[in-house]
């Protein structure tokens, strides 16, 4: 077990970024470390599941570019639900270009991501410019950014020195980088939140290289602060009761790390 075995309240006090503080206080208030990855293609389906599962999650993660009927009204509704149920919006855009281009992609086009997403993530592969590009707009809006330091997919290249370099990049931008998408505990610095995708109640994989671990494995062995769950919930017969199961499994695992 890793060294950061602090309660959400303590973590909230020992991190700097206002968004991290907000996230930890949501996690504490709602007793949840569950992020819902709402990978659906119709805005009404997304809004419906988010409204019912919202009480059990601290984050809703989107892939806005798969929404067929995207509109400003969809984003307004999603933001209303974030307020209603007290969760944070994370657009899983994985920016990966030069700073100027990612800044344009963050602000413009149909999605105008910077106007509604509290958190986005970036691949460190282009170098620090990718962070600077997002930060140029995001910092003054109070947004935060996660670095994809490791991936859950089979054969991915985000390992070893690449992952170490990602941690260094994050340390150079503590005012804006609030953590990592990762598969292991990368640092004990309380400023960095570790979020882990590839989580399902039973481990295994899918047909396209996704590799799953259980909530317990992710939190206790891999050191995840937040578990990210997509199909495990959205493809369940009863997404609400399944979300509760993930919430409980994730939260109980967290409680075990405090012992
Ligand atoms: P799943 O249905 O629980 O497998 O969905 C996982 C989500 O997390 C999906 O939106 C992916 O794009 C996202 N993801 C991931 O699975 N693995 C990674 O390493 C990263 C993101 Br980064």
Boltz pocket constraint, residues with backbone or C-beta under 6 A from the ligand:
constraints:
  - pocket:
      binder: B
      contacts: [[A, 37], [A, 39], [A, 63], [A, 92], [A, 148], [A, 150], [A, 151], [A, 152], [A, 153], [A, 181], [A, 197], [A, 198], [A, 199], [A, 210], [A, 228], [A, 229], [A, 230], [A, 231], [A, 232]]
      max_distance: 6.0
